[in-house]
Structure formats: C-alpha cells, structure tokens
Amino acid sequence: MDMLKQEIKRLIIDALDLEDTQPEDIADDIPLFGDGGFGLDSIDALELGIALRKKYKVQLEANDAGNREHFRSVNSLAQLVKAQTQAV
C-alpha cells in the first residue's frame, strides 16, 4: 500500500499544481482539508476527485456523506482506491 500512497501523493501534487511540494511533504495521516492540516479547499477536492476518477476509475457520488471521510487523508484515499479497485 506504500506504493499506492506515493502515487496518490504525486497525484495530489500534479492535479493541484503544487509545484513547491514534494511527496515527502505530505504525511500519510495529515488532514488534507481545513485549518491545521495540509490546507486544501473544496475546489481542490473537486479537482482531486476528477483526477482519482481518471487514474483509478474511482466512483464518487456528489451527495455521498462518506466523501468527507474518504478525502480526510492520504491513508483514507488509499483505502478508498484499494477497496474500489479490488471490487472490480
């Protein structure tokens, strides 16, 4: 799963054009959104969701209450990707 987490970190950096950020700058368990975390916002979430859908074919529903938990951290995104890719 470490390789998947590295891929997701790279995807975050590339999808959001975070030029001054390296994968090692993003801790696996740091909150990605809000104050006290990595500082992403709702527009970033939308762009990241699109990138995840393109790369991993992840299915996300706009009104799904679980999305907040899925996008909480790199760890939770990796769990989502792993669960959905194994289900195929």
Backbone atoms as SQL, in Angstrom:
CREATE TABLE atoms (id INTEGER PRIMARY KEY, chain TEXT, resi INTEGER, resn TEXT, atom TEXT, x REAL, y REAL, z REAL);
INSERT INTO atoms VALUES
  (1, 'A', 1, 'MET', 'N', 0.821, -1.198, 0.000),
  (2, 'A', 1, 'MET', 'CA', 0.000, 0.000, 0.000),
  (3, 'A', 1, 'MET', 'C', 0.864, 1.261, 0.000),
  (4, 'A', 2, 'ASP', 'N', 2.135, 1.127, 0.429),
  (5, 'A', 2, 'ASP', 'CA', 3.014, 2.293, 0.429),
  (6, 'A', 2, 'ASP', 'C', 3.189, 2.868, -0.966),
  (7, 'A', 3, 'MET', 'N', 3.271, 2.006, -1.983),
  (8, 'A', 3, 'MET', 'CA', 3.411, 2.472, -3.356),
  (9, 'A', 3, 'MET', 'C', 2.156, 3.242, -3.779),
  (10, 'A', 4, 'LEU', 'N', 0.993, 2.746, -3.392),
  (11, 'A', 4, 'LEU', 'CA', -0.263, 3.428, -3.703),
  (12, 'A', 4, 'LEU', 'C', -0.313, 4.802, -3.043),
  (13, 'A', 5, 'LYS', 'N', 0.129, 4.886, -1.802),
  (14, 'A', 5, 'LYS', 'CA', 0.146, 6.176, -1.105),
  (15, 'A', 5, 'LYS', 'C', 1.079, 7.157, -1.803),
  (16, 'A', 6, 'GLN', 'N', 2.225, 6.686, -2.266),
  (17, 'A', 6, 'GLN', 'CA', 3.148, 7.545, -3.009),
  (18, 'A', 6, 'GLN', 'C', 2.500, 8.034, -4.304),
  (19, 'A', 7, 'GLU', 'N', 1.797, 7.130, -4.998),
  (20, 'A', 7, 'GLU', 'CA', 1.092, 7.515, -6.230),
  (21, 'A', 7, 'GLU', 'C', 0.037, 8.577, -5.944),
  (22, 'A', 8, 'ILE', 'N', -0.700, 8.413, -4.859),
  (23, 'A', 8, 'ILE', 'CA', -1.749, 9.376, -4.505),
  (24, 'A', 8, 'ILE', 'C', -1.135, 10.727, -4.149),
  (25, 'A', 9, 'LYS', 'N', -0.031, 10.731, -3.441),
  (26, 'A', 9, 'LYS', 'CA', 0.652, 11.989, -3.128),
  (27, 'A', 9, 'LYS', 'C', 1.088, 12.687, -4.403),
  (28, 'A', 10, 'ARG', 'N', 1.653, 11.939, -5.338),
  (29, 'A', 10, 'ARG', 'CA', 2.081, 12.506, -6.616),
  (30, 'A', 10, 'ARG', 'C', 0.865, 13.023, -7.387),
  (31, 'A', 11, 'LEU', 'N', -0.251, 12.289, -7.334),
  (32, 'A', 11, 'LEU', 'CA', -1.476, 12.710, -7.996),
  (33, 'A', 11, 'LEU', 'C', -1.986, 14.025, -7.410),
  (34, 'A', 12, 'ILE', 'N', -1.949, 14.146, -6.088),
  (35, 'A', 12, 'ILE', 'CA', -2.374, 15.394, -5.436),
  (36, 'A', 12, 'ILE', 'C', -1.513, 16.549, -5.925),
  (37, 'A', 13, 'ILE', 'N', -0.215, 16.355, -5.933),
  (38, 'A', 13, 'ILE', 'CA', 0.714, 17.409, -6.355),
  (39, 'A', 13, 'ILE', 'C', 0.471, 17.794, -7.807),
  (40, 'A', 14, 'ASP', 'N', 0.347, 16.804, -8.679),
  (41, 'A', 14, 'ASP', 'CA', 0.167, 17.080, -10.103),
  (42, 'A', 14, 'ASP', 'C', -1.201, 17.674, -10.416),
  (43, 'A', 15, 'ALA', 'N', -2.259, 17.103, -9.843),
  (44, 'A', 15, 'ALA', 'CA', -3.622, 17.557, -10.135),
  (45, 'A', 15, 'ALA', 'C', -3.869, 18.974, -9.635),
  (46, 'A', 16, 'LEU', 'N', -3.218, 19.334, -8.537),
  (47, 'A', 16, 'LEU', 'CA', -3.455, 20.646, -7.937),
  (48, 'A', 16, 'LEU', 'C', -2.334, 21.640, -8.230),
  (49, 'A', 17, 'ASP', 'N', -1.414, 21.261, -9.090),
  (50, 'A', 17, 'ASP', 'CA', -0.289, 22.125, -9.476),
  (51, 'A', 17, 'ASP', 'C', 0.466, 22.681, -8.266),
  (52, 'A', 18, 'LEU', 'N', 0.797, 21.804, -7.336),
  (53, 'A', 18, 'LEU', 'CA', 1.535, 22.194, -6.130),
  (54, 'A', 18, 'LEU', 'C', 3.029, 22.084, -6.422),
  (55, 'A', 19, 'GLU', 'N', 3.535, 23.030, -7.193),
  (56, 'A', 19, 'GLU', 'CA', 4.896, 22.969, -7.723),
  (57, 'A', 19, 'GLU', 'C', 5.977, 22.901, -6.648),
  (58, 'A', 20, 'ASP', 'N', 5.773, 23.546, -5.520),
  (59, 'A', 20, 'ASP', 'CA', 6.798, 23.596, -4.474),
  (60, 'A', 20, 'ASP', 'C', 6.635, 22.487, -3.438),
  (61, 'A', 21, 'THR', 'N', 5.822, 21.491, -3.744),
  (62, 'A', 21, 'THR', 'CA', 5.540, 20.405, -2.801),
  (63, 'A', 21, 'THR', 'C', 6.108, 19.099, -3.334),
  (64, 'A', 22, 'GLN', 'N', 6.702, 18.325, -2.438),
  (65, 'A', 22, 'GLN', 'CA', 7.223, 17.001, -2.762),
  (66, 'A', 22, 'GLN', 'C', 6.368, 15.959, -2.039),
  (67, 'A', 23, 'PRO', 'N', 6.318, 14.725, -2.544),
  (68, 'A', 23, 'PRO', 'CA', 5.528, 13.694, -1.865),
  (69, 'A', 23, 'PRO', 'C', 5.865, 13.551, -0.382),
  (70, 'A', 24, 'GLU', 'N', 7.131, 13.692, -0.032),
  (71, 'A', 24, 'GLU', 'CA', 7.516, 13.547, 1.375),
  (72, 'A', 24, 'GLU', 'C', 7.004, 14.699, 2.247),
  (73, 'A', 25, 'ASP', 'N', 6.518, 15.783, 1.626),
  (74, 'A', 25, 'ASP', 'CA', 5.937, 16.896, 2.374),
  (75, 'A', 25, 'ASP', 'C', 4.517, 16.589, 2.857),
  (76, 'A', 26, 'ILE', 'N', 3.912, 15.526, 2.323),
  (77, 'A', 26, 'ILE', 'CA', 2.531, 15.169, 2.661),
  (78, 'A', 26, 'ILE', 'C', 2.568, 13.907, 3.527),
  (79, 'A', 27, 'ALA', 'N', 2.281, 14.071, 4.801),
  (80, 'A', 27, 'ALA', 'CA', 2.233, 12.907, 5.705),
  (81, 'A', 27, 'ALA', 'C', 1.004, 12.069, 5.370),
  (82, 'A', 28, 'ASP', 'N', 1.132, 10.769, 5.538),
  (83, 'A', 28, 'ASP', 'CA', 0.041, 9.849, 5.208),
  (84, 'A', 28, 'ASP', 'C', -1.234, 10.143, 5.986),
  (85, 'A', 29, 'ASP', 'N', -1.091, 10.609, 7.233),
  (86, 'A', 29, 'ASP', 'CA', -2.250, 10.769, 8.107),
  (87, 'A', 29, 'ASP', 'C', -2.644, 12.219, 8.381),
  (88, 'A', 30, 'ILE', 'N', -1.974, 13.185, 7.743),
  (89, 'A', 30, 'ILE', 'CA', -2.324, 14.586, 7.951),
  (90, 'A', 30, 'ILE', 'C', -3.678, 14.871, 7.291),
  (91, 'A', 31, 'PRO', 'N', -4.560, 15.618, 7.973),
  (92, 'A', 31, 'PRO', 'CA', -5.809, 16.010, 7.318),
  (93, 'A', 31, 'PRO', 'C', -5.504, 16.846, 6.073),
  (94, 'A', 32, 'LEU', 'N', -6.108, 16.479, 4.959),
  (95, 'A', 32, 'LEU', 'CA', -5.836, 17.198, 3.712),
  (96, 'A', 32, 'LEU', 'C', -6.563, 18.536, 3.644),
  (97, 'A', 33, 'PHE', 'N', -7.694, 18.640, 4.337),
  (98, 'A', 33, 'PHE', 'CA', -8.534, 19.833, 4.236),
  (99, 'A', 33, 'PHE', 'C', -8.659, 20.543, 5.575),
  (100, 'A', 34, 'GLY', 'N', -8.871, 21.842, 5.502),
  (101, 'A', 34, 'GLY', 'CA', -9.128, 22.638, 6.690),
  (102, 'A', 34, 'GLY', 'C', -7.870, 23.140, 7.360),
  (103, 'A', 35, 'ASP', 'N', -8.101, 23.961, 8.356),
  (104, 'A', 35, 'ASP', 'CA', -7.002, 24.530, 9.136),
  (105, 'A', 35, 'ASP', 'C', -6.340, 23.438, 9.967),
  (106, 'A', 36, 'GLY', 'N', -5.069, 23.578, 10.161),
  (107, 'A', 36, 'GLY', 'CA', -4.342, 22.600, 10.955),
  (108, 'A', 36, 'GLY', 'C', -3.950, 21.365, 10.174),
  (109, 'A', 37, 'GLY', 'N', -4.276, 21.337, 8.900),
  (110, 'A', 37, 'GLY', 'CA', -3.919, 20.210, 8.056),
  (111, 'A', 37, 'GLY', 'C', -3.094, 20.682, 6.884),
  (112, 'A', 38, 'PHE', 'N', -3.256, 20.014, 5.773),
  (113, 'A', 38, 'PHE', 'CA', -2.494, 20.367, 4.570),
  (114, 'A', 38, 'PHE', 'C', -3.058, 21.622, 3.900),
  (115, 'A', 39, 'GLY', 'N', -4.312, 21.960, 4.200),
  (116, 'A', 39, 'GLY', 'CA', -4.874, 23.236, 3.762),
  (117, 'A', 39, 'GLY', 'C', -5.588, 23.246, 2.426),
  (118, 'A', 40, 'LEU', 'N', -6.011, 22.098, 1.937),
  (119, 'A', 40, 'LEU', 'CA', -6.755, 22.074, 0.680),
  (120, 'A', 40, 'LEU', 'C', -8.168, 22.588, 0.919),
  (121, 'A', 41, 'ASP', 'N', -8.835, 23.038, -0.167),
  (122, 'A', 41, 'ASP', 'CA', -10.192, 23.558, -0.044),
  (123, 'A', 41, 'ASP', 'C', -11.156, 22.776, -0.939),
  (124, 'A', 42, 'SER', 'N', -12.399, 23.228, -1.018),
  (125, 'A', 42, 'SER', 'CA', -13.433, 22.488, -1.750),
  (126, 'A', 42, 'SER', 'C', -13.154, 22.408, -3.250),
  (127, 'A', 43, 'ILE', 'N', -12.554, 23.416, -3.820),
  (128, 'A', 43, 'ILE', 'CA', -12.182, 23.378, -5.245),
  (129, 'A', 43, 'ILE', 'C', -11.108, 22.312, -5.455),
  (130, 'A', 44, 'ASP', 'N', -10.160, 22.256, -4.534),
  (131, 'A', 44, 'ASP', 'CA', -9.126, 21.217, -4.595),
  (132, 'A', 44, 'ASP', 'C', -9.752, 19.827, -4.518),
  (133, 'A', 45, 'ALA', 'N', -10.767, 19.673, -3.671),
  (134, 'A', 45, 'ALA', 'CA', -11.443, 18.383, -3.531),
  (135, 'A', 45, 'ALA', 'C', -12.077, 17.965, -4.847),
  (136, 'A', 46, 'LEU', 'N', -12.696, 18.903, -5.526),
  (137, 'A', 46, 'LEU', 'CA', -13.315, 18.625, -6.815),
  (138, 'A', 46, 'LEU', 'C', -12.272, 18.193, -7.840),
  (139, 'A', 47, 'GLU', 'N', -11.187, 18.931, -7.935),
  (140, 'A', 47, 'GLU', 'CA', -10.116, 18.601, -8.875),
  (141, 'A', 47, 'GLU', 'C', -9.475, 17.251, -8.538),
  (142, 'A', 48, 'LEU', 'N', -9.287, 17.004, -7.258),
  (143, 'A', 48, 'LEU', 'CA', -8.700, 15.739, -6.826),
  (144, 'A', 48, 'LEU', 'C', -9.646, 14.578, -7.135),
  (145, 'A', 49, 'GLY', 'N', -10.922, 14.783, -6.928),
  (146, 'A', 49, 'GLY', 'CA', -11.915, 13.758, -7.248),
  (147, 'A', 49, 'GLY', 'C', -11.896, 13.395, -8.725),
  (148, 'A', 50, 'ILE', 'N', -11.773, 14.390, -9.581),
  (149, 'A', 50, 'ILE', 'CA', -11.690, 14.161, -11.029),
  (150, 'A', 50, 'ILE', 'C', -10.431, 13.373, -11.366),
  (151, 'A', 51, 'ALA', 'N', -9.311, 13.758, -10.758),
  (152, 'A', 51, 'ALA', 'CA', -8.047, 13.064, -11.012),
  (153, 'A', 51, 'ALA', 'C', -8.106, 11.611, -10.549),
  (154, 'A', 52, 'LEU', 'N', -8.719, 11.359, -9.393),
  (155, 'A', 52, 'LEU', 'CA', -8.864, 9.986, -8.892),
  (156, 'A', 52, 'LEU', 'C', -9.744, 9.167, -9.825),
  (157, 'A', 53, 'ARG', 'N', -10.784, 9.785, -10.328),
  (158, 'A', 53, 'ARG', 'CA', -11.690, 9.087, -11.246),
  (159, 'A', 53, 'ARG', 'C', -10.956, 8.717, -12.535),
  (160, 'A', 54, 'LYS', 'N', -10.153, 9.631, -13.046),
  (161, 'A', 54, 'LYS', 'CA', -9.421, 9.363, -14.294),
  (162, 'A', 54, 'LYS', 'C', -8.361, 8.283, -14.111),
  (163, 'A', 55, 'LYS', 'N', -7.585, 8.374, -13.038),
  (164, 'A', 55, 'LYS', 'CA', -6.464, 7.453, -12.854),
  (165, 'A', 55, 'LYS', 'C', -6.898, 6.081, -12.352),
  (166, 'A', 56, 'TYR', 'N', -7.797, 6.049, -11.372),
  (167, 'A', 56, 'TYR', 'CA', -8.146, 4.789, -10.718),
  (168, 'A', 56, 'TYR', 'C', -9.573, 4.318, -10.996),
  (169, 'A', 57, 'LYS', 'N', -10.324, 5.097, -11.774),
  (170, 'A', 57, 'LYS', 'CA', -11.735, 4.761, -12.065),
  (171, 'A', 57, 'LYS', 'C', -12.574, 4.708, -10.787),
  (172, 'A', 58, 'VAL', 'N', -12.212, 5.510, -9.793),
  (173, 'A', 58, 'VAL', 'CA', -12.936, 5.571, -8.527),
  (174, 'A', 58, 'VAL', 'C', -14.300, 6.206, -8.772),
  (175, 'A', 59, 'GLN', 'N', -15.332, 5.607, -8.211),
  (176, 'A', 59, 'GLN', 'CA', -16.692, 6.128, -8.323),
  (177, 'A', 59, 'GLN', 'C', -17.024, 6.924, -7.063),
  (178, 'A', 60, 'LEU', 'N', -17.333, 8.199, -7.245),
  (179, 'A', 60, 'LEU', 'CA', -17.708, 9.067, -6.137),
  (180, 'A', 60, 'LEU', 'C', -19.063, 9.686, -6.441),
  (181, 'A', 61, 'GLU', 'N', -19.941, 9.669, -5.467),
  (182, 'A', 61, 'GLU', 'CA', -21.253, 10.286, -5.606),
  (183, 'A', 61, 'GLU', 'C', -21.206, 11.674, -4.983),
  (184, 'A', 62, 'ALA', 'N', -21.761, 12.665, -5.668),
  (185, 'A', 62, 'ALA', 'CA', -21.697, 14.057, -5.212),
  (186, 'A', 62, 'ALA', 'C', -22.296, 14.251, -3.825),
  (187, 'A', 63, 'ASN', 'N', -23.369, 13.576, -3.510),
  (188, 'A', 63, 'ASN', 'CA', -24.054, 13.783, -2.236),
  (189, 'A', 63, 'ASN', 'C', -23.745, 12.703, -1.205),
  (190, 'A', 64, 'ASP', 'N', -22.695, 11.934, -1.429),
  (191, 'A', 64, 'ASP', 'CA', -22.337, 10.853, -0.517),
  (192, 'A', 64, 'ASP', 'C', -21.726, 11.429, 0.763),
  (193, 'A', 65, 'ALA', 'N', -22.341, 11.137, 1.883),
  (194, 'A', 65, 'ALA', 'CA', -21.841, 11.628, 3.166),
  (195, 'A', 65, 'ALA', 'C', -20.464, 11.055, 3.493),
  (196, 'A', 66, 'GLY', 'N', -20.092, 9.924, 2.890),
  (197, 'A', 66, 'GLY', 'CA', -18.801, 9.306, 3.142),
  (198, 'A', 66, 'GLY', 'C', -17.634, 9.992, 2.467),
  (199, 'A', 67, 'ASN', 'N', -17.911, 10.901, 1.530),
  (200, 'A', 67, 'ASN', 'CA', -16.831, 11.567, 0.810),
  (201, 'A', 67, 'ASN', 'C', -15.898, 12.331, 1.742),
  (202, 'A', 68, 'ARG', 'N', -16.455, 12.968, 2.739),
  (203, 'A', 68, 'ARG', 'CA', -15.615, 13.727, 3.683),
  (204, 'A', 68, 'ARG', 'C', -14.588, 12.798, 4.332),
  (205, 'A', 69, 'GLU', 'N', -15.022, 11.611, 4.702),
  (206, 'A', 69, 'GLU', 'CA', -14.103, 10.645, 5.322),
  (207, 'A', 69, 'GLU', 'C', -13.106, 10.093, 4.302),
  (208, 'A', 70, 'HIS', 'N', -13.556, 9.838, 3.078),
  (209, 'A', 70, 'HIS', 'CA', -12.664, 9.328, 2.035),
  (210, 'A', 70, 'HIS', 'C', -11.532, 10.313, 1.743),
  (211, 'A', 71, 'PHE', 'N', -11.837, 11.603, 1.769),
  (212, 'A', 71, 'PHE', 'CA', -10.863, 12.634, 1.420),
  (213, 'A', 71, 'PHE', 'C', -10.131, 13.185, 2.644),
  (214, 'A', 72, 'ARG', 'N', -10.260, 12.537, 3.777),
  (215, 'A', 72, 'ARG', 'CA', -9.653, 13.032, 5.013),
  (216, 'A', 72, 'ARG', 'C', -8.136, 13.075, 4.943),
  (217, 'A', 73, 'SER', 'N', -7.509, 12.024, 4.404),
  (218, 'A', 73, 'SER', 'CA', -6.044, 11.939, 4.386),
  (219, 'A', 73, 'SER', 'C', -5.593, 11.051, 3.232),
  (220, 'A', 74, 'VAL', 'N', -4.300, 10.975, 3.033),
  (221, 'A', 74, 'VAL', 'CA', -3.747, 10.067, 2.028),
  (222, 'A', 74, 'VAL', 'C', -4.099, 8.627, 2.403),
  (223, 'A', 75, 'ASN', 'N', -4.043, 8.306, 3.693),
  (224, 'A', 75, 'ASN', 'CA', -4.405, 6.954, 4.133),
  (225, 'A', 75, 'ASN', 'C', -5.828, 6.593, 3.725),
  (226, 'A', 76, 'SER', 'N', -6.774, 7.501, 3.953),
  (227, 'A', 76, 'SER', 'CA', -8.172, 7.201, 3.642),
  (228, 'A', 76, 'SER', 'C', -8.400, 7.145, 2.132),
  (229, 'A', 77, 'LEU', 'N', -7.701, 7.973, 1.368),
  (230, 'A', 77, 'LEU', 'CA', -7.810, 7.902, -0.096),
  (231, 'A', 77, 'LEU', 'C', -7.259, 6.571, -0.610),
  (232, 'A', 78, 'ALA', 'N', -6.157, 6.123, -0.022),
  (233, 'A', 78, 'ALA', 'CA', -5.574, 4.843, -0.432),
  (234, 'A', 78, 'ALA', 'C', -6.535, 3.698, -0.123),
  (235, 'A', 79, 'GLN', 'N', -7.200, 3.759, 1.015),
  (236, 'A', 79, 'GLN', 'CA', -8.179, 2.729, 1.366),
  (237, 'A', 79, 'GLN', 'C', -9.338, 2.717, 0.369),
  (238, 'A', 80, 'LEU', 'N', -9.806, 3.893, -0.014),
  (239, 'A', 80, 'LEU', 'CA', -10.887, 4.007, -0.988),
  (240, 'A', 80, 'LEU', 'C', -10.478, 3.405, -2.327),
  (241, 'A', 81, 'VAL', 'N', -9.307, 3.790, -2.820),
  (242, 'A', 81, 'VAL', 'CA', -8.826, 3.291, -4.104),
  (243, 'A', 81, 'VAL', 'C', -8.653, 1.781, -4.040),
  (244, 'A', 82, 'LYS', 'N', -8.037, 1.296, -2.976),
  (245, 'A', 82, 'LYS', 'CA', -7.815, -0.146, -2.840),
  (246, 'A', 82, 'LYS', 'C', -9.137, -0.907, -2.803),
  (247, 'A', 83, 'ALA', 'N', -10.098, -0.412, -2.052),
  (248, 'A', 83, 'ALA', 'CA', -11.398, -1.072, -1.936),
  (249, 'A', 83, 'ALA', 'C', -12.125, -1.106, -3.288),
  (250, 'A', 84, 'GLN', 'N', -12.086, -0.003, -4.015),
  (251, 'A', 84, 'GLN', 'CA', -12.824, 0.050, -5.276),
  (252, 'A', 84, 'GLN', 'C', -12.115, -0.697, -6.398),
  (253, 'A', 85, 'THR', 'N', -10.799, -0.728, -6.381),
  (254, 'A', 85, 'THR', 'CA', -10.100, -1.447, -7.446),
  (255, 'A', 85, 'THR', 'C', -10.129, -2.955, -7.205),
  (256, 'A', 86, 'GLN', 'N', -10.213, -3.383, -5.951),
  (257, 'A', 86, 'GLN', 'CA', -10.323, -4.801, -5.652),
  (258, 'A', 86, 'GLN', 'C', -11.721, -5.325, -5.945),
  (259, 'A', 87, 'ALA', 'N', -12.712, -4.450, -5.887),
  (260, 'A', 87, 'ALA', 'CA', -14.098, -4.851, -6.104),
  (261, 'A', 87, 'ALA', 'C', -14.399, -5.101, -7.588),
  (262, 'A', 88, 'VAL', 'N', -13.511, -4.646, -8.457),
  (263, 'A', 88, 'VAL', 'CA', -13.744, -4.767, -9.892),
  (264, 'A', 88, 'VAL', 'C', -13.362, -6.148, -10.382);
